[in-house]
C-alpha cells in the first residue's frame, strides 16, 4: 500500500520532471558532453605536440656597448635549426625606454645551430641599452 506522502512525492516528481527517465537522460547528456570535451582536449594535445616538433628559435641578448651618441653595438646568441634562414629586429633604447634605434638584419642559413652575432644600431640620440626585439624564420 502506498502512503499519501509517497503518492504526493511521486505526483510532484512527475510534475517537475524529477523522474528516473529524466535522470538517465541527464546522465547520458553529461557523459556525451564530457566525452566531447575529452576528445577536443586530446586533439589539442596531439596538435600542440606535433607543432612543437617544428623549428624553434631561441635568441638571447649577451651584451651591449654604447659606442657613442649615435650608435650602440648589440651582441646576441641565436639558436635555430640548421639550414633555416632567420630575420631579427635589433633595437636601441634610451633611459626612458623609448626606441631610439631599430635595425632588421637577415641571418643566412648555416649548418651550425647556435651562433653569436654583433650588430651596430644607429640611433637618433644616445642609447642606454641595446637588445633583440624579436627573431623569426625568413
Buried (B, 14 or more C-beta within 10 A) or exposed (E): EEEEEEEEEEEEEEEEEEEEEEEEEEEEEEEEEEEEEEEEEEEEEEEEEEEEEEEEBEBEBEEBEBBEEBBBBBBBBBBBEEEBEBEBEBBBBBEEEEEBBBBEBEBEEBEEEEEEBEBBBBBBEBBBBBBBBEBEEE
